[in-house]
């Protein structure tokens, strides 16, 4: 009996990611979710700009490459013209929380019925380890060589907390992929985010705390430990919102339909 | 017997599989280089495998296939 094998929705090609980069794990979890819900045939993925720019090579479903940060806007267009298709974006923190902040906030405000997979690794990976909006206070990067100073560079953005204040967001959860139990929880969250879209509940976002061993200057194993010791205390895991946007009154501030 | 298969040419030698194996039977093969130029991970004692698939779950490059008897 096969206990574990490559999911069918994941193309049989090697990833271009650095050794130990957890993008590969999250790609696999998304593919497993597409398999499990049997939606690969009608799924449309939107690839971002950043390390995961080649995500369109790795999934067997239809994929579209968006301009930097604009994946939620492209996803909105696809979902509104093809409401029966399953539309998801896969974005990193530079794409979603920096150049694409406006698109991210307003896709939440509009409550588009799409799924967002957000990779938070506290750094810009592809461009060589610069400070990201999600870089931790005190964290050394190539553009914060003395460590991020909140007085100069401001505080990191907590994306799940921010989006959970918007009415159009149905589901926001933060997960991590640093241990096997956390990977299993991340898989459940991703499956739920797709199921919400099938149930037409509104915007679902799953923030995944991920690693960047190359730009953090750590071994892959030490990077997973750093997620546990430094990232999770600052970005607490858990469900920030789980509701049903359909239940909101569309034309009145009063409750009920 | 439980069986673990490594697609060696996909492996980047990050060693995460070896770090989570509860039976400590996975190691990087320091004698060998794969197509990409990494030391690939492999299993040292197949008979001790309990097919928990923890190695495959944490592998970022989907190298590992696990079969249970």
Interface residues (C-beta under 8 A of the other chain):
Chain A: X1 X2 X3 X4 X5 X6 X10 X14 X15 X17 X18 X19 X20 X21 X22 X23 X24 X25 X28 X179 X180 X183 X184 X213 X219 X220 X221 X224
Chain B: X9 X10 X12 X13 X14 X15 X16 X19 X20 X36 X38 X51 X53 X54 X56 X57 X58 X59 X60 X61 X62 X64 X65 X66 X67 X68 X69
